[in-house]
Amino acid sequence: MIVGAGSMGMSAGYFLARRGLKPLLIDAFDPPHDQGSHHGDSRLIRHAYAGAPAYVPMALRADALWRELEQTSETQLLHRTGVLNMGPADARHLREKEASAAAFGLDVPRLDAHEIDARWPGLRLPEGYAGLFEPEAGYLSSERAVSAFRQQAVAHGAAILPYTRVESLQVTDGHVSVRTNNGNFHAEQVILSAGAWFKTLEPFIALPIRPVRKVVGWFEADEELYGDGVFPGFTIDAPGGYFYGFPSIAGAGVKIGRHDTGVVWRPGEEIAPFGRLAEDEADLRSALEAFLPKAAGRLLHSAVCKYEVTPDEDFIIDRHPAYGNVLLAGGFSGHGFKFSSAVGEMLADLVTAGEAKLDISPFSLRRFQGNGVQAFV
C-alpha cells in the first residue's frame, strides 16, 4: 500500500506493479493535481550535484529510467535543453558541482561571464560571475510524467484510490491498518510518501519536514533569445536569492521561481494565491531584470506550489523507527522531482528485496538525532 500518490508514490507504485505486485495507491486528491509539489508543467533535471556523493548516481539512474518510461508510455518527458548553473565564480556550490562532475566523468564545462553572454545573448552576467553548463541536462514535463507513471502502474495491476484522506495508521502483529474516509485497508508493507502533507500522519510519524508555500511565474520574453531550443534551463545564485528557471516552452514565456525563502504553510490552511504577497512577482521580476532583461515582460501565468523542506534540504528515505514494514519517503526540499523515477525504483527494491541498490545512507532519519531535531514520536 502507498499513502500519497504524487511523484514518488506513483513512481513506486509503477515499479512495484511492474514486478508483479498489486499495490493500492491512496491519495487525498486525484494525481496529477495542484495540491502537491509536482504541478507547474516542468522540473529541471541535472546530473552534477553539490552535497552528498549519492546524488550523482541517483541522477544518472533517474535519467535512464525517465528514458525507459518515455519508451513504455510512448510519451516525451525529458527535454535536453541543457542547464546553465550561474553564480559568483568562487561560489561554493559551483566548486562542488564541478568536483562532482569531474569525479563521475560528466561533461560540465566552466564558462566565464563573457563566454556566457556571447553564447546566450539573452543573459547579462556581472563581471566575476561564471557558469557550469550541463549539455545533457534539461527539463522534465512533470505532470505528464506522473500521468505516465499512473497509466503504466494501472496497466500492470496497481489500483488508485483518489479523494481518500488517511485518518489514522496502526501496526498490529506486523500488519499495517490504514483508516480513511473511504474505509479501512490493510497491508503487510506500506510506503508513506505524503509530501507536504506528512503532518496529517502524526502522531504515527512526525518528521522534521517544513511545508513551505512557493510561487513561480511565466513572463513574456523575446522568443528568439529565450525560446525552447535556443535557451537552456538555468539556476542563478544571486545576492537577492537563489533562482531557477526554464526557456519559453511553446511560447508560454520564461518560467522562473525562487528556491530559497518561502512562507510556512500548514495542511488544511488556505494557501494564498499568487500575488497575495508583494514579493511574489517582485522577487521574480527583479531577478529577470538583472540577469535576463528581455524576459522581464508581462506576467503571463503564475502558480503556487509547496516545498517540503528538511533542515539540511536532503531527502528522507528510510524505515519507520519503530516499524520496519513502514517505509518513509519525504522531505524532497524542492529538488526531488528529477529523482522520482530512481526513488520509486529504490522504494520498490526496499519492499521486494529489503535493500536498495543505490546508496540511501545520507537520507537516513538517524542524521537528525542529537541535533535538537525531533525526527519522530
C-alpha positions in Angstrom: 0.0 0.0 0.0 1.2 3.5 -0.8 -0.1 6.6 1.1 0.5 9.7 -1.1 0.5 9.0 -4.9 2.3 12.1 -6.1 5.7 11.9 -7.9 7.4 9.5 -5.5 4.4 7.4 -4.6 3.2 7.0 -8.2 6.7 6.0 -9.3 6.9 3.4 -6.5 3.5 2.1 -7.5 4.6 1.6 -11.1 7.8 -0.2 -10.2 6.0 -2.5 -7.7 3.2 -3.3 -10.2 5.8 -4.0 -12.9 7.3 -6.6 -10.6 4.0 -8.4 -10.3 2.7 -6.9 -7.0 -0.8 -5.3 -6.9 -0.2 -2.1 -4.9 -3.0 0.1 -3.7 -2.2 3.8 -4.0 -4.2 6.2 -1.8 -4.2 9.9 -2.3 -6.3 12.8 -0.8 -6.7 14.2 -4.4 -6.6 12.8 -7.9 -3.0 12.8 -9.2 -1.6 14.6 -11.0 -3.1 17.6 -9.2 -2.2 21.0 -8.0 -2.1 20.3 -4.2 1.4 18.9 -4.0 4.9 19.5 -5.4 4.6 18.1 -8.9 2.4 20.6 -10.8 3.5 23.6 -12.8 4.4 21.8 -16.1 8.2 21.5 -15.8 11.1 20.5 -13.5 14.8 20.7 -14.1 16.9 17.6 -14.4 20.6 17.9 -13.7 23.4 15.4 -13.1 26.3 17.3 -11.5 25.3 17.8 -7.9 26.6 19.6 -4.8 26.3 17.8 -1.5 26.2 14.1 -0.8 28.0 11.9 -3.4 24.9 9.7 -3.6 23.1 12.3 -5.6 25.0 11.9 -8.9 24.5 8.1 -9.2 20.8 8.7 -8.4 20.5 11.4 -11.0 22.1 9.2 -13.7 19.9 6.3 -12.8 16.8 8.5 -12.8 17.8 9.8 -16.3 17.9 6.2 -17.6 14.6 5.4 -16.0 12.9 8.5 -17.5 14.1 7.4 -20.9 12.7 4.0 -20.3 9.3 5.4 -19.2 9.2 7.5 -22.3 9.5 4.3 -24.4 7.0 2.3 -22.5 4.4 5.1 -22.3 5.2 6.5 -25.8 5.3 10.0 -24.3 8.1 12.5 -24.4 9.0 13.5 -20.9 12.7 14.6 -21.0 13.8 17.6 -23.0 17.6 18.1 -23.2 17.9 21.9 -23.5 21.0 21.8 -21.3 21.1 23.6 -17.9 23.3 26.5 -17.0 24.2 27.0 -13.3 25.4 30.6 -12.7 26.8 32.4 -9.7 29.9 34.2 -8.4 33.0 32.4 -9.9 34.1 31.3 -6.4 30.7 30.2 -5.2 30.8 27.0 -3.1 28.0 25.3 -5.0 29.8 25.8 -8.3 33.0 24.4 -7.0 31.2 21.3 -5.5 29.3 20.7 -8.7 32.5 21.0 -10.7 34.2 18.5 -8.4 31.3 16.0 -8.6 31.2 16.3 -12.4 35.0 15.5 -12.5 34.6 12.6 -10.1 31.9 11.0 -12.3 33.3 11.9 -15.7 30.5 14.3 -16.6 30.9 16.8 -19.4 30.3 20.1 -17.5 32.5 22.9 -18.8 33.0 26.1 -16.8 32.3 29.3 -18.7 33.1 32.8 -17.7 30.6 35.7 -17.9 31.9 36.8 -21.3 31.6 33.4 -22.8 28.1 33.0 -21.4 27.0 36.4 -22.7 28.3 35.6 -26.1 26.7 32.2 -26.3 23.3 33.3 -24.9 22.8 37.0 -25.7 19.6 37.0 -23.6 21.8 36.7 -20.5 23.6 39.5 -18.7 26.0 38.5 -16.0 28.1 40.7 -13.8 31.8 40.7 -14.0 33.2 37.9 -11.8 30.3 35.6 -12.4 30.7 32.2 -14.0 28.6 29.2 -15.0 28.7 25.4 -15.3 26.9 24.2 -18.4 25.4 20.7 -18.5 24.6 19.9 -22.1 22.9 16.6 -21.3 20.6 18.2 -18.7 17.3 19.8 -19.3 13.8 19.6 -18.0 11.0 17.1 -17.4 7.3 17.5 -18.1 6.3 16.9 -14.5 2.5 16.4 -14.7 2.8 14.4 -17.8 5.4 12.2 -16.0 3.1 11.5 -13.1 0.3 10.7 -15.6 2.6 8.3 -17.4 3.6 6.5 -14.2 -0.1 6.3 -13.3 -1.1 4.9 -16.6 1.6 2.3 -16.6 1.1 1.3 -12.9 -2.6 0.7 -13.6 -1.8 -1.3 -16.7 0.4 -3.6 -14.6 -2.3 -4.1 -11.9 -2.0 -1.3 -9.5 -5.2 0.3 -8.0 -5.6 4.0 -7.5 -7.9 5.3 -4.7 -8.3 9.1 -5.2 -10.0 11.6 -2.9 -9.3 9.4 0.1 -7.9 11.0 3.3 -5.9 9.0 5.7 -7.3 9.5 9.2 -5.0 7.1 11.2 -2.5 4.3 10.9 -1.8 1.5 13.2 0.6 -1.5 13.2 -0.6 -4.7 14.8 1.0 -8.1 14.7 3.2 -6.9 11.8 0.3 -5.7 9.6 -0.5 -2.1 8.9 -4.0 -0.8 9.2 -5.0 2.4 7.4 -8.3 4.1 8.3 -9.6 6.5 5.7 -12.8 8.4 4.9 -13.5 5.7 2.3 -13.0 2.7 4.6 -10.2 0.7 6.2 -7.3 -1.0 4.4 -4.6 -3.4 5.5 -1.2 -4.4 4.1 2.0 -6.2 5.1 4.1 -3.2 4.0 3.3 0.5 3.5 5.1 3.3 1.8 4.4 6.8 3.2 5.1 9.5 0.6 2.7 12.2 1.7 4.9 15.2 0.6 3.9 18.5 2.2 1.0 16.7 3.9 3.1 14.5 6.2 1.9 16.4 9.3 -1.5 14.8 8.7 0.0 11.5 9.5 1.0 12.5 13.1 1.3 11.1 15.7 2.0 7.8 13.8 5.1 9.6 12.4 6.4 13.1 12.9 9.2 14.1 10.5 11.4 17.2 10.5 9.6 18.5 7.4 8.5 22.1 7.0 5.8 22.7 4.3 6.5 25.9 2.5 4.4 27.9 0.0 6.4 28.7 -3.2 5.5 30.6 -6.3 6.5 30.5 -10.0 5.7 32.8 -12.8 5.8 32.8 -16.6 6.9 36.0 -18.2 6.6 37.3 -21.7 10.0 37.1 -23.4 11.8 37.6 -26.7 11.3 34.1 -28.2 14.4 34.4 -30.4 16.5 34.7 -27.3 14.7 32.6 -24.8 12.7 30.1 -26.8 12.9 26.3 -26.2 15.6 25.0 -28.4 17.9 28.1 -28.1 17.9 28.8 -24.4 18.8 26.4 -21.6 17.2 25.7 -18.2 19.1 27.7 -15.6 19.9 28.4 -11.9 21.2 31.7 -10.6 22.9 32.2 -7.3 22.4 36.0 -6.8 22.7 38.4 -3.9 18.9 38.7 -4.0 18.2 34.9 -3.7 18.7 31.6 -5.5 16.6 31.3 -8.6 15.8 28.6 -11.2 14.1 28.7 -14.5 13.2 27.4 -17.9 13.2 28.5 -21.5 9.9 29.7 -23.0 8.3 26.3 -23.9 5.9 26.6 -26.9 5.7 30.3 -26.4 4.4 30.1 -22.8 7.1 32.6 -21.5 10.2 32.2 -19.4 9.3 30.4 -16.2 11.2 31.4 -13.1 11.0 30.5 -9.4 12.9 31.3 -6.2 14.3 28.3 -4.4 15.2 29.9 -1.1 12.8 31.6 1.4 9.0 30.9 1.3 6.1 31.1 3.7 5.4 28.2 6.1 2.1 26.5 5.3 0.1 24.0 7.4 -2.0 21.3 5.8 -5.6 22.3 6.0 -4.9 26.0 5.8 -5.8 28.1 2.8 -2.7 28.7 0.7 -2.5 32.2 -0.5 -2.9 32.7 -4.3 -0.1 34.2 -6.4 0.0 38.0 -5.9 -1.3 37.9 -2.3 2.3 38.8 -1.2 4.0 41.7 -2.9 7.2 39.7 -3.2 5.5 37.0 -5.3 6.1 38.9 -8.5 8.6 41.4 -7.4 11.3 38.8 -6.5 11.0 37.0 -9.8 10.8 40.2 -11.8 13.9 41.6 -10.1 16.0 38.5 -11.0 14.8 38.7 -14.6 15.6 42.3 -14.9 19.1 41.8 -13.5 20.0 38.6 -15.4 17.5 38.0 -18.3 16.4 41.6 -19.1 14.5 40.8 -22.3 12.5 38.1 -20.4 11.1 40.6 -17.9 7.9 41.3 -19.8 4.3 40.9 -18.8 3.4 38.2 -16.3 1.5 35.7 -18.4 0.8 33.0 -15.9 1.5 32.0 -12.3 1.3 29.1 -10.0 1.6 28.3 -6.3 3.0 25.0 -5.1 4.5 23.5 -2.0 8.0 22.6 -0.9 8.5 20.0 1.9 11.8 21.1 3.4 14.1 19.2 5.8 16.6 21.2 8.0 19.5 20.2 5.7 17.5 20.1 2.4 18.5 16.4 1.9 15.8 13.8 1.5 14.4 11.3 3.9 14.3 7.7 2.6 14.2 5.3 5.5 12.1 2.9 7.5 9.9 4.0 10.4 12.0 3.9 13.5 9.5 1.6 15.3 8.1 -0.4 12.3 10.4 -1.9 9.7 7.5 -2.6 7.4 6.7 1.1 7.0 8.8 3.0 4.5 9.2 6.8 4.6 9.9 8.9 1.5 9.7 12.7 2.1 11.5 15.9 2.6 12.4 16.3 -1.1 13.0 20.0 -0.4 12.2 21.5 -3.8 14.8 19.5 -5.8 13.5 16.0 -5.7 11.3 15.6 -8.7 14.1 14.8 -11.1 15.0 11.8 -8.9 11.4 10.5 -8.5 12.0 7.7 -11.1 15.0 6.4 -9.2 13.3 6.9 -5.8 10.4 4.8 -6.9 12.7 2.1 -8.0 14.6 2.2 -4.7 11.4 2.0 -2.7 10.3 -1.0 -4.8 13.7 -2.5 -4.0 13.2 -2.0 -0.3 9.8 -3.6 -0.4 10.8 -6.6 -2.5 14.4 -7.2 -1.6 14.9 -5.4 1.7 17.5 -3.0 0.5 18.1 -0.5 -2.3 20.7 -1.0 -5.0 21.8 2.7 -4.7 23.2 4.3 -1.6 20.5 5.8 0.6 22.5 6.2 3.8 22.7 10.0 3.5 18.9 10.1 3.7 18.5 8.2 7.0 16.5 9.7 9.8 19.4 9.0 12.2 21.2 12.1 11.0 18.7 14.3 12.8 19.1 12.7 16.2 21.2 14.6 18.7 20.8 17.9 16.8 17.8 19.2 18.6 15.5 18.0 15.8 12.6 15.7 16.7 12.6 13.2 13.9 9.6 11.1 15.1 7.3 10.4 18.1 
